[in-house]
Amino acid sequence: MQRDELADFLRRRRAAIRPAEVGIASGSRRRTTGLRREEVALLAGMSVDYVVRLEQGRSSQPSTQLLAALARALRLSDDERDHLFRLAGHQPPPADGAARIARAGLVRMLDLLGDAPALVISDLGEVLAQNRASILLAGDLTSFTGDRRYLIYRWFTEPAVRDFNPPQEWEHHARQYVADLRAAAGRRPGDPVVTRLVERLQAASVDFRRLWAEHQVKVRRADRKTFRHPRVGRLTMDCETLMTPDLGQQLLVLTPADDEARQRLELLRVLGVEEFPAALDEAVR
């Protein structure tokens, strides 16, 4: 671990980010052009004290999870992220597999989308990053661990997850999840991460076994779904998906399908601001 180099790199990256790039109002009293340490800490989900110790070169070795959070908070490019990992004494994350990090370009697109709920997901359905509008709509989906990281696993093993959508859409979404996973499995033959996920789903869910046996294959690119939100009611949203060239990550953008959904989404943003006045922008579903 190269503590002094790591400290210098983090200080310079923090100073290089304009607050508006991460959805923070600059304000007339701001003395620094970049982010404050407490803002980096909040964006990365860690203590301010640890950020201070990192920047002063007197911290313990950060974990790969912590480094991934810092990379997102500081909007690092893929090359900068890999450099960060090496300075901290870790190998950069692989291009695919379990240790996935949202690509820097997709994270920047999340920032640019503003009020449109959006999230970055892996080809296995793990939510890697969200914007604040997405969090208000569907909650923070980035903090799950184990198999619960995957949207498809929660769908088939936790009945309460389905209640967020009307019952008449359940079969459609189940088929979409399974067909998308089947496509990912075809692109990654012999990958133990995929193989074990499929095995655990087959062991846990009769419905998954039924649909998996049908061998339907379809990459999810566009869809329409209805959210049953506990605070503002039903919202019908159109879902558009942008893929990376290798299909390893997807940027999912949700837009209101009608005026009613648009009005309720605007109300949700207002309610969110009232309930979380000091929260910084983060994520959705």
Secondary structure, 3 states (H helix, E strand, C coil): CCHHHHHHHHHHHHHHCCHHHHCCCCCCCCCCCCCCHHHHHHHHCCCHHHHHHHHCCCCCCCCHHHHHHHHHHCCCCHHHHHHHHHHCCCCCCCCCCCCCCCCHHHHHHHHHHCCCCEEEEECCCEEEEECHHHHHHHCCCCCCCHHHHEHHHHHHHCHHHHCCCCHHHHHHHHHHHHHHHHHHHHHCCCCHHHHHHHHHHHHHCHHHHHHHHCCCCCCCCEEEEEEEECCCEEEEEEEEEEECCCCCEEEEEEEECCHHHHHHHHHHHHHHHHHCCCCCCCCCC
